Amino acid sequence: MNIDFSLVLFVLVAFCGFLWALDSMLIKKSRTEAVDNYRRTGSKGKSEEEINRAVADLSQEPLVIEYAKSFFPVLLIVFLLRSFLVEPFQIPTGSMIPTLEVGDFILVNKYAYGVRLPVIGTKILDVDDPKRGEVMVFIPPHEDKYYIKRVIGLPGDTIRYEEKNLYINGQLIDKQYVGDIEVPTGIGPLSGKAYSETLGEVPHTTQYIDAVGQRRTRTTWVIPSGHYFMMGDNRDNSADSREWGAVPEKDIVGKAVAVWMHKEPGLSLPTFSRNQLIH
């Protein structure tokens, strides 16, 4: 089950804020009246210590109100930071290996491609458009969850991918052989090759599985206006736009900018050895 943390945070902020407002407008008044009434009628013959103790008890906020006032500013700051500035995201699959590994914790710049309203995602301010070669987090057309891939095709582009070769608007994208590697897959590691590639102004490394040939019958896509064609750097082991199509601009989450922590699956401690900017 996928949890919408933005929605959860919004509900918590709204709930805590509602309790705080309710206390300020209604409940606090009843406590003040109780204290005033006690001082007029109930404090006669009592020592100063007894009066102070009784007043403190009558003035005491209900526990739920006390917690709401304590958590509200913290939750609000986290909600605003996560909604408009930076959101953490953990890499769940190997589709972006070797750039990103399973277990990498990354930071996503939420305002790089425009400021959007929390939860509903409506853009309210344009900032910049995705550039070819950038690593982007988005919601794919077929599933309501975050994906992360590299921007390959921009609106209006013609993309062709055939026999491990990438063509953009008819031009073959050159890739330089780096070396033989083992590519992790669901059935275990397979032999493959790594190549360096540059898209736009972004140099990066891609990898391919030797044993995998042309798996998809479709090889050419024309990218509609307001859409982006996404591919994983693990080219033969990535579910991406080659399967479910281009990503509409409205479903963009943000630009992946840095790895800040890594944790291997299972009972292992996190490490910071992979901390790096994402290219």
SERO-4910 file (N, C-alpha, C, O; in steps of 0.05 Angstrom, whole numbers):
BEGIN
 pado doro    nc1    nc2    nc3   cac1   cac2   cac3    cc1    cc2    cc3    oc1    oc2    oc3
  Met    A     17    -24      0      0      0      0     18     25      0     36     27     17
  Asn    A     12     43    -19     28     68    -20     14     89     -3    -10     94     -5
  Ile    A     30    103     14     20    123     31     27    150     20     50    156     13
  Asp    A      7    167     18     11    195      8     19    212     33      1    221     47
  Phe    A     45    215     37     55    229     60     47    259     60     43    271     81
  Ser    A     45    270     36     36    298     34      8    301     45      2    320     60
  Leu    A     -9    283     38    -37    284     48    -38    279     78    -52    292     92
  Val    A    -22    260     88    -21    254    116    -12    278    132    -23    286    152
  Leu    A     10    291    122     20    315    135     -1    338    135     -4    352    155
  Phe    A    -14    341    112    -35    362    110    -57    357    131    -66    376    144
  Val    A    -66    332    133    -87    326    152    -78    331    181    -93    342    197
  Leu    A    -53    323    187    -43    328    214    -40    357    221    -47    366    242
  Val    A    -30    373    201    -28    402    205    -55    414    209    -59    430    227
  Ala    A    -74    406    192   -101    417    194   -114    410    221   -128    426    233
  Phe    A   -110    385    230   -122    376    255   -111    391    279   -126    401    296
  Cys    A    -84    393    280    -71    407    302    -79    437    302    -84    449    323
  Gly    A    -79    449    278    -87    477    276   -116    481    284   -122    502    297
  Phe    A   -133    462    277   -162    465    285   -165    464    315   -180    480    327
  Leu    A   -151    445    328   -152    443    357   -141    468    371   -153    478    390
  Trp    A   -119    479    360   -108    503    371   -128    526    369   -132    541    388
  Ala    A   -140    529    345   -159    551    341   -184    547    358   -195    566    369
  Leu    A   -193    522    361   -216    516    377   -211    524    406   -229    535    420
  Asp    A   -187    517    416   -180    524    443   -179    555    447   -189    565    467
  Ser    A   -166    568    428   -163    597    430   -190    612    430   -193    632    444
  Met    A   -209    602    414   -234    616    411   -256    608    431   -273    624    438
  Leu    A   -255    583    440   -277    573    457   -267    561    484   -275    570    505
  Ile    A   -250    541    482   -244    525    506   -228    542    527   -233    540    551
  Lys    A   -209    558    517   -193    574    535   -210    594    551   -204    599    574
  Lys    A   -232    604    539   -250    622    553   -263    609    577   -266    622    598
  Ser    A   -271    584    574   -283    570    596   -264    565    619   -272    566    642
  Arg    A   -238    561    613   -218    558    634   -214    584    649   -212    585    673
  Thr    A   -213    606    633   -210    632    646   -233    639    664   -229    649    686
  Glu    A   -258    633    655   -281    638    671   -281    621    696   -289    630    718
  Ala    A   -272    596    694   -270    579    718   -251    590    738   -256    589    762
  Val    A   -228    600    729   -208    612    747   -220    637    761   -217    640    785
  Asp    A   -233    654    745   -245    679    756   -266    672    777   -267    684    798
  Asn    A   -282    652    771   -303    644    789   -292    633    815   -302    638    837
  Tyr    A   -270    618    813   -257    606    836   -246    629    854   -248    628    878
  Arg    A   -233    648    841   -221    670    857   -243    686    872   -238    696    894
  Arg    A   -267    688    860   -288    704    872   -302    689    895   -308    700    916
  Thr    A   -306    662    890   -323    648    909   -310    624    923   -318    616    945
  Gly    A   -289    612    911   -279    587    922   -253    590    937   -243    570    948
  Ser    A   -241    613    936   -214    616    948   -214    627    977   -193    630    989
  Lys    A   -238    632    987   -240    644   1014   -230    624   1035   -238    601   1034
  Gly    A   -214    633   1052   -203    616   1074   -181    598   1065   -171    582   1082
  Lys    A   -172    599   1040   -151    581   1029   -124    596   1031   -122    620   1029
  Ser    A   -103    580   1035    -77    591   1035    -68    599   1007    -80    590    987
  Glu    A    -47    615   1005    -38    624    979    -28    600    962    -32    599    938
  Glu    A    -16    581    976     -7    557    962    -30    541    951    -29    531    928
  Glu    A    -51    538    966    -75    523    957    -88    537    934    -97    525    915
  Ile    A    -90    564    936   -102    579    914    -86    576    888    -98    572    867
  Asn    A    -60    579    890    -43    576    866    -45    549    854    -46    546    829
  Arg    A    -47    528    871    -49    501    860    -76    497    846    -77    484    825
  Ala    A    -97    507    858   -123    505    846   -125    520    820   -136    510    800
  Val    A   -114    544    820   -114    560    795    -98    546    773   -107    546    750
  Ala    A    -75    534    780    -59    520    760    -75    496    748    -74    491    724
  Asp    A    -90    482    766   -106    459    757   -128    468    738   -133    456    717
  Leu    A   -141    490    745   -163    500    729   -153    512    702   -168    512    682
  Ser    A   -128    522    702   -117    534    678   -104    513    660    -97    520    637
  Gln    A   -101    489    669    -86    469    654   -101    462    628   -125    456    628
  Glu    A    -86    463    606    -97    456    580   -102    425    579    -86    410    590
  Pro    A   -123    417    565   -126    388    560   -102    377    546    -90    391    530
  Leu    A    -95    352    551    -70    340    540    -70    341    510    -50    347    498
  Val    A    -93    336    497    -94    336    468    -89    364    457    -76    367    436
  Ile    A    -98    385    471    -93    412    462    -64    419    466    -52    432    448
  Glu    A    -52    410    488    -24    415    493     -6    403    471     12    415    461
  Tyr    A    -13    378    464      3    364    443     -1    378    416     17    381    400
  Ala    A    -26    386    410    -32    399    385    -16    425    382     -5    430    360
  Lys    A    -14    441    403      1    466    402     31    461    399     45    476    387
  Ser    A     40    439    411     69    432    409     76    422    381     97    430    371
  Phe    A     59    405    369     65    393    344     59    411    320     72    408    299
  Phe    A     40    429    322     31    445    299     54    460    285     57    457    261
  Pro    A     70    476    299     91    490    284    112    472    272    122    477    250
  Val    A    118    450    285    138    431    274    126    418    248    139    417    228
  Leu    A    101    408    250     89    395    227     85    415    204     88    408    181
  Leu    A     78    440    211     74    460    190    100    466    175    100    468    150
  Ile    A    123    468    190    149    473    177    156    449    159    165    453    136
  Val    A    153    425    169    159    401    153    142    400    128    151    394    106
  Phe    A    116    406    131     97    406    109    105    426     88    105    419     64
  Leu    A    112    450     96    120    471     76    146    464     62    148    467     38
  Leu    A    166    455     78    191    447     66    187    424     46    198    425     24
  Arg    A    172    404     54    168    380     37    151    387     12    155    375     -9
  Ser    A    133    406     15    115    412     -7    127    431    -27    122    428    -51
  Phe    A    144    450    -19    153    471    -37    183    471    -42    192    483    -62
  Leu    A    198    459    -24    227    461    -27    241    434    -34    248    430    -57
  Val    A    243    417    -14    258    392    -18    242    369     -6    232    371     17
  Glu    A    241    347    -21    227    323    -10    246    300    -11    260    296    -32
  Pro    A    248    284     10    265    260      9    251    237     -6    226    236     -6
  Phe    A    267    220    -17    256    198    -33    276    175    -33    300    180    -36
  Gln    A    267    150    -29    285    127    -29    283    112    -55    261    107    -64
  Ile    A    305    104    -66    306     89    -91    297     61    -86    310     46    -71
  Pro    A    274     52    -98    264     25    -92    273      3   -111    272    -20   -104
  Thr    A    282     10   -135    289    -10   -155    316     -3   -167    328     18   -162
  Gly    A    326    -22   -184    352    -18   -197    350     -6   -225    370     -9   -240
  Ser    A    329      7   -232    326     16   -259    345     39   -266    349     45   -290
  Met    A    356     53   -245    374     75   -251    403     68   -244    420     86   -245
  Ile    A    409     43   -239    437     34   -236    451     39   -263    439     33   -284
  Pro    A    475     49   -264    494     54   -242    492     82   -229    507     87   -210
  Thr    A    475     99   -239    474    126   -228    463    126   -199    474    138   -181
  Leu    A    441    111   -195    429    109   -169    425     79   -162    417     63   -179
  Glu    A    431     72   -138    429     44   -129    405     40   -111    395     59    -98
  Val    A    395     16   -109    374      9    -91    382     16    -62    404      7    -54
  Gly    A    366     31    -48    373     39    -21    385     66    -19    389     76      4
  Asp    A    389     80    -41    398    108    -40    375    125    -30    352    122    -39
  Phe    A    381    144    -12    362    164     -4    370    190    -18    393    199    -16
  Ile    A    352    201    -33    358    224    -49    341    248    -41    321    245    -27
  Leu    A    350    272    -49    335    296    -45    323    305    -72    337    306    -92
  Val    A    298    312    -71    284    321    -96    277    351    -93    263    359    -75
  Asn    A    287    367   -112    281    395   -112    253    399   -123    247    394   -146
  Lys    A    235    408   -105    206    410   -113    200    435   -129    180    436   -143
  Tyr    A    217    456   -129    211    480   -143    226    483   -169    223    503   -183
  Ala    A    244    464   -175    260    467   -199    244    470   -225    251    485   -243
  Tyr    A    221    456   -226    204    457   -250    178    472   -245    159    469   -261
  Gly    A    177    487   -224    153    503   -218    142    497   -191    146    476   -180
  Val    A    128    517   -179    117    515   -153     88    504   -156     72    514   -171
  Arg    A     83    482   -141     57    469   -143     43    468   -116     56    468    -95
  Leu    A     17    468   -116      2    467    -91      5    439    -79      5    419    -93
  Pro    A      8    438    -53     11    411    -39    -14    394    -44    -36    404    -48
  Val    A     -9    368    -44    -30    347    -46    -42    346    -74    -41    325    -87
  Ile    A    -54    368    -85    -67    367   -111    -48    371   -134    -54    362   -156
  Gly    A    -25    383   -129     -4    385   -150     -8    405   -171      8    406   -191
  Thr    A    -27    423   -169    -32    444   -189     -9    464   -189     -2    475   -168
  Lys    A      2    469   -213     24    489   -214     13    517   -212     -6    524   -225
  Ile    A     26    533   -194     18    560   -190     39    580   -199     34    604   -201
  Leu    A     63    570   -204     85    588   -213    105    573   -230    116    553   -221
  Asp    A    110    583   -254    130    571   -271    158    579   -263    162    602   -256
  Val    A    176    560   -262    204    566   -256    222    558   -279    237    575   -289
  Asp    A    221    533   -287    238    524   -309    226    498   -320    209    486   -307
  Asp    A    234    490   -344    225    465   -356    247    443   -353    270    450   -351
  Pro    A    239    418   -352    259    397   -351    277    398   -375    269    404   -397
  Lys    A    303    393   -370    323    392   -391    330    363   -397    329    346   -380
  Arg    A    338    359   -423    346    332   -431    370    323   -414    389    338   -411
  Gly    A    369    299   -404    391    288   -388    387    290   -358    401    277   -343
  Glu    A    368    307   -349    364    311   -321    349    286   -309    334    273   -323
  Val    A    354    281   -284    340    259   -270    316    270   -256    318    289   -240
  Met    A    293    259   -261    268    271   -253    251    250   -238    250    227   -245
  Val    A    237    260   -217    217    244   -203    190    252   -212    184    276   -216
  Phe    A    172    233   -217    146    238   -229    127    216   -222    135    196   -210
  Ile    A    102    220   -229     81    199   -226     75    188   -254     66    204   -271
  Pro    A     80    163   -260     76    153   -287     46    151   -295     29    152   -277
  Pro    A     41    148   -320     13    148   -329     -3    124   -319    -28    125   -317
  His    A     11    102   -312     -3     77   -306     -5     70   -277    -18     50   -270
  Glu    A      8     86   -259      9     78   -231     12    103   -214     27    121   -220
  Asp    A     -3    104   -191     -3    127   -174     19    124   -153     13    120   -129
  Lys    A     44    126   -161     67    125   -143     90    139   -156     90    143   -180
  Tyr    A    110    146   -140    133    160   -151    152    141   -166    157    119   -158
  Tyr    A    161    151   -190    181    138   -205    204    158   -209    201    182   -206
  Ile    A    228    147   -215    251    164   -221    265    153   -246    273    130   -246
  Lys    A    269    170   -265    282    163   -290    297    187   -301    296    209   -289
  Arg    A    310    183   -324    324    206   -337    307    217   -360    295    202   -375
  Val    A    307    243   -363    293    256   -384    308    251   -410    330    260   -414
  Ile    A    295    237   -429    306    231   -455    294    248   -477    308    260   -493
  Gly    A    268    249   -477    254    263   -499    238    287   -488    224    285   -468
  Leu    A    240    310   -502    225    334   -495    201    336   -514    199    323   -534
  Pro    A    182    354   -507    158    357   -524    166    363   -553    182    380   -559
  Gly    A    154    348   -571    159    351   -600    181    333   -611    184    331   -635
  Asp    A    197    321   -594    219    303   -602    208    277   -615    186    268   -609
  Thr    A    225    266   -632    220    238   -642    242    221   -630    266    226   -634
  Ile    A    234    201   -615    253    183   -601    252    156   -614    231    145   -619
  Arg    A    276    145   -620    277    118   -630    298    103   -613    320    112   -609
  Tyr    A    290     79   -604    309     62   -589    307     34   -601    287     20   -601
  Glu    A    330     26   -613    331      1   -628    358    -12   -626    379      1   -631
  Glu    A    358    -38   -618    383    -53   -615    404    -38   -598    427    -36   -605
  Lys    A    394    -29   -575    411    -15   -555    422     11   -564    441     22   -551
  Asn    A    411     22   -585    420     49   -595    397     69   -592    374     63   -598
  Leu    A    404     92   -582    384    114   -578    387    135   -599    409    145   -604
  Tyr    A    365    143   -612    365    164   -632    345    185   -622    323    179   -614
  Ile    A    354    210   -624    337    233   -617    335    251   -641    355    262   -650
  Asn    A    311    253   -652    306    269   -676    324    260   -699    335    276   -713
  Gly    A    327    234   -701    342    222   -723    372    221   -718    386    209   -735
  Gln    A    382    232   -696    411    233   -691    418    211   -671    407    210   -649
  Leu    A    437    194   -678    447    173   -660    462    186   -636    480    202   -641
  Ile    A    454    179   -612    468    189   -588    493    171   -584    491    147   -579
  Asp    A    516    184   -586    541    169   -583    545    159   -555    540    174   -536
  Lys    A    555    135   -552    562    124   -526    590    111   -528    596     97   -547
  Gln    A    606    116   -507    633    106   -506    635     82   -487    626     84   -464
  Tyr    A    647     61   -496    650     36   -480    667     42   -455    689     54   -457
  Val    A    657     34   -432    671     38   -407    684     12   -397    707     11   -389
  Gly    A    668    -10   -398    679    -36   -389    657    -57   -386    633    -50   -387
  Asp    A    666    -82   -382    647   -104   -377    639   -103   -347    655    -96   -330
  Ile    A    614   -110   -342    603   -108   -315    584   -132   -311    577   -147   -329
  Glu    A    575   -135   -286    553   -153   -279    529   -136   -273    530   -118   -256
  Val    A    507   -141   -286    482   -125   -283    463   -140   -265    455   -162   -272
  Pro    A    456   -129   -241    436   -143   -224    409   -143   -236    399   -123   -247
  Thr    A    396   -166   -235    368   -170   -245    353   -186   -225    363   -195   -205
  Gly    A    327   -190   -231    310   -205   -213    318   -235   -212    309   -249   -194
  Ile    A    333   -244   -232    341   -273   -232    370   -276   -226    382   -297   -230
  Gly    A    382   -254   -216    411   -255   -209    427   -238   -228    416   -228   -248
  Pro    A    453   -234   -223    470   -218   -240    475   -230   -267    479   -255   -269
  Leu    A    474   -214   -288    480   -223   -315    503   -206   -326    507   -183   -317
  Ser    A    518   -217   -345    540   -201   -357    529   -179   -374    508   -181   -387
  Gly    A    544   -157   -373    535   -134   -389    558   -115   -394    581   -121   -389
  Lys    A    551    -92   -405    571    -72   -412    562    -44   -402    538    -38   -403
  Ala    A    581    -28   -394    575      0   -386    586     19   -407    607     14   -419
  Tyr    A    571     40   -412    579     61   -431    575     88   -419    557     93   -402
  Ser    A    591    107   -427    587    135   -420    571    148   -442    574    142   -466
  Glu    A    553    166   -434    535    179   -453    530    207   -444    531    213   -420
  Thr    A    525    225   -463    519    253   -456    493    261   -469    490    259   -493
  Leu    A    474    270   -452    449    280   -462    446    309   -454    448    316   -431
  Gly    A    443    327   -474    443    355   -468    471    362   -458    491    359   -472
  Glu    A    473    372   -433    499    378   -421    505    360   -398    521    366   -381
  Val    A    491    336   -397    493    319   -374    508    293   -381    496    276   -394
  Pro    A    533    289   -374    547    264   -378    538    244   -356    535    252   -333
  His    A    535    219   -363    527    198   -344    534    171   -356    544    169   -378
  Thr    A    530    151   -340    537    123   -348    511    107   -350    494    109   -333
  Thr    A    510     91   -372    488     73   -376    499     44   -377    523     40   -381
  Gln    A    481     25   -373    490     -3   -375    470    -20   -389    446    -14   -390
  Tyr    A    480    -42   -401    463    -59   -418    470    -88   -412    492    -95   -404
  Ile    A    450   -106   -415    454   -134   -410    460   -148   -437    446   -144   -456
  Asp    A    482   -163   -437    490   -176   -462    469   -194   -474    464   -195   -498
  Ala    A    456   -209   -456    438   -230   -465    410   -220   -474    395   -235   -487
  Val    A    405   -195   -469    378   -184   -476    380   -169   -502    396   -151   -506
  Gly    A    363   -178   -521    361   -165   -547    338   -146   -548    329   -135   -528
  Gln    A    327   -143   -572    304   -125   -576    279   -138   -564    268   -158   -574
  Arg    A    270   -127   -541    247   -139   -526    221   -126   -534    200   -139   -531
  Arg    A    221   -102   -543    196    -87   -548    192    -84   -578    211    -78   -593
  Thr    A    167    -88   -586    161    -86   -615    161    -57   -624    168    -52   -647
  Arg    A    153    -39   -607    153    -11   -615    181      1   -611    193     -4   -590
  Thr    A    190     16   -630    217     28   -629    217     58   -631    238     71   -626
  Thr    A    195     70   -640    195     99   -645    171    112   -631    149    102   -631
  Trp    A    176    136   -620    156    151   -606    158    180   -613    180    191   -614
  Val    A    136    194   -618    135    223   -622    123    234   -597    101    227   -589
  Ile    A    138    252   -584    130    262   -557    110    285   -560    116    305   -573
  Pro    A     86    282   -548     65    303   -550     74    328   -535     92    328   -519
  Ser    A     60    350   -541     65    375   -527     59    371   -497     39    358   -489
  Gly    A     76    382   -480     72    380   -451     78    353   -440     69    347   -417
  His    A     93    336   -454    100    310   -444    130    305   -446    144    319   -460
  Tyr    A    140    286   -431    168    279   -430    172    249   -431    158    234   -418
  Phe    A    193    241   -447    199    213   -450    221    206   -431    242    218   -431
  Met    A    216    186   -414    234    179   -392    245    151   -396    231    132   -404
  Met    A    271    147   -389    284    121   -390    303    118   -367    314    137   -357
  Gly    A    306     93   -357    325     87   -337    353     83   -348    356     76   -371
  Asp    A    373     88   -332    401     84   -341    408     55   -343    427     47   -357
  Asn    A    394     38   -329    397      9   -331    379      0   -355    357    -11   -351
  Arg    A    388      5   -379    371      6   -402    355    -20   -408    333    -19   -418
  Asp    A    367    -43   -402    354    -68   -408    338    -79   -383    328   -101   -384
  Asn    A    337    -64   -362    323    -73   -338    309    -49   -325    312    -44   -302
  Ser    A    293    -36   -342    278    -12   -333    251    -11   -346    248    -12   -370
  Ala    A    230     -9   -329    203     -4   -339    200     27   -341    201     41   -321
  Asp    A    197     37   -365    197     66   -369    178     73   -392    160     58   -399
  Ser    A    183     97   -404    165    107   -425    164     89   -449    146     91   -466
  Arg    A    183     71   -452    182     52   -474    159     32   -471    150     20   -490
  Glu    A    149     30   -446    126     12   -440    100     27   -436     80     19   -447
  Trp    A    101     48   -420     76     62   -412     73     90   -423     55    105   -415
  Gly    A     91     99   -440     88    124   -454    100    148   -440    112    145   -419
  Ala    A     96    171   -452    108    196   -442     93    205   -417     70    199   -413
  Val    A    108    221   -401     97    231   -376     86    259   -380    101    277   -389
  Pro    A     61    265   -373     50    292   -375     63    311   -355     70    303   -333
  Glu    A     65    336   -363     78    356   -346     64    359   -319     77    364   -299
  Lys    A     38    354   -318     24    357   -292     32    337   -271     26    340   -248
  Asp    A     45    315   -280     52    293   -261     81    294   -253     91    275   -241
  Ile    A     95    316   -259    122    320   -250    123    326   -220    107    342   -211
  Val    A    141    313   -206    144    318   -177    168    337   -172    165    356   -157
  Gly    A    191    332   -185    214    350   -181    239    338   -193    239    316   -205
  Lys    A    260    352   -189    287    345   -200    303    332   -178    307    343   -157
  Ala    A    314    308   -184    332    294   -165    359    308   -165    371    310   -187
  Val    A    368    316   -142    392    333   -141    416    320   -127    439    325   -133
  Ala    A    411    303   -107    433    292    -91    426    267    -77    403    263    -69
  Val    A    446    250    -73    444    227    -55    454    236    -28    477    245    -26
  Trp    A    439    232     -6    448    241     20    452    218     40    464    222     61
  Met    A    443    195     33    447    172     50    441    146     34    427    147     14
  His    A    453    124     43    448     98     30    444     77     52    458     77     72
  Lys    A    424     60     47    419     38     66    413     13     50    394     12     34
  Glu    A    429     -8     54    424    -34     42    398    -46     53    392    -41     76
  Pro    A    384    -61     37    359    -74     48    365    -92     72    387   -103     74
  Gly    A    346    -95     89    349   -112    113    360    -97    137    358    -72    138
  Leu    A    370   -112    156    379   -100    181    408    -90    178    427   -103    188
  Ser    A    411    -68    165    437    -57    161    436    -27    169    415    -15    166
  Leu    A    458    -17    178    460     12    185    463     29    160    477     21    141
  Pro    A    452     53    160    456     71    137    484     81    136    498     82    156
  Thr    A    493     87    112    520     98    108    518    123     92    498    129     80
  Phe    A    540    138     92    541    163     77    563    163     56    572    184     46
  Ser    A    572    139     49    594    136     30    586    143      2    604    149    -15
  Arg    A    560    142     -5    552    148    -32    541    177    -35    530    184    -56
  Asn    A    546    194    -15    536    221    -17    548    235    -41    573    236    -44
  Gln    A    531    246    -58    540    258    -83    518    273    -97    494    268    -91
  Leu    A    525    291   -114    506    304   -131    497    284   -153    513    267   -161
  Ile    A    473    287   -163    463    269   -184    466    282   -211    457    304   -216
  His    A    479    267   -229    483    276   -257    470    257   -276    471    261   -300
***
